[in-house]
Amino acid sequence: MMFASRFIDIHVHAMPQCADSQNRMSLAAARMGYTGICVANLPEFITGAASGTSGIGAEVRLGVELCPDKPSRLEKDIAKYGQQFDVIIVRGGSEELNEAALKSSRVDILENPLEFNHVLAKLARDNHIALGFNIGGLLLRGSQRIQALSMHRKNLMLARKYGVPVVLASGARSHYDLRAPREMAALAMLFGMTLEESVRALSTTPLDILNKGRLMQGLEVVV
């Protein structure tokens, strides 16, 4: 099953937020078995770089990671960036902020929400917004790793119960942080994700998100 799927890392970072260029991230991802990546930097690190591929690396699509401190700020950010990018990722925050994100038709992924419950799960399902599992916290030690595992277990259970689409992402900040699909699946098993779920979270669901983003701009992406 692992080799029959087209794998996409839906959230990585690149220059100027981090040291590695899009091309370097693309080449490293392709060597690991990915056909696509989405570079989603914070708004202050947005450049004029374009989506595409050099023909030898993984397909590169552009997103943005929004980290507002309140719903009103989120609304302004979505109005400003919502039509510019293939993928809109909102980093989980307060319950109020998470609810605002899940009510937006332009948000694609709510990532690592610590405050997540059955009401928010139903909103995510009904509005076709994916729950993002960024595995970066699992590579830490001590209490941070324990907190990340606990959060992911709880969120996964809610996603299963209410039929919320899920995605796995490395959140890589350099090509050294990228993890091959098999390793991503192994890490996801630590918080209870099955192999079938992890494959879908690395292939079908992120591809659906990318296609939705491009179709909203009148284009279709083939990864």
Secondary structure, 3 states (H helix, E strand, C coil): CHHHCCEEEEEECCCCCCCCCHHHHHHHHHHHCEEEEEEEECHHHCCCCCCECCCCCCEEEEEEEECCCCHHHHHHHHHHHCCCCCEEEEECCCHHHHHHHHCCCCCCEEECCCCCCHHHHHHHHHCCCEEEEEHHHHHCCCHHHHHHHHHHHHHHHHHHHHCCCEEEECCCCCCCCCCCHHHHHHHHHCCCCCHHHHHHHHCHHHHHHHHHHHHCCCCCCCC
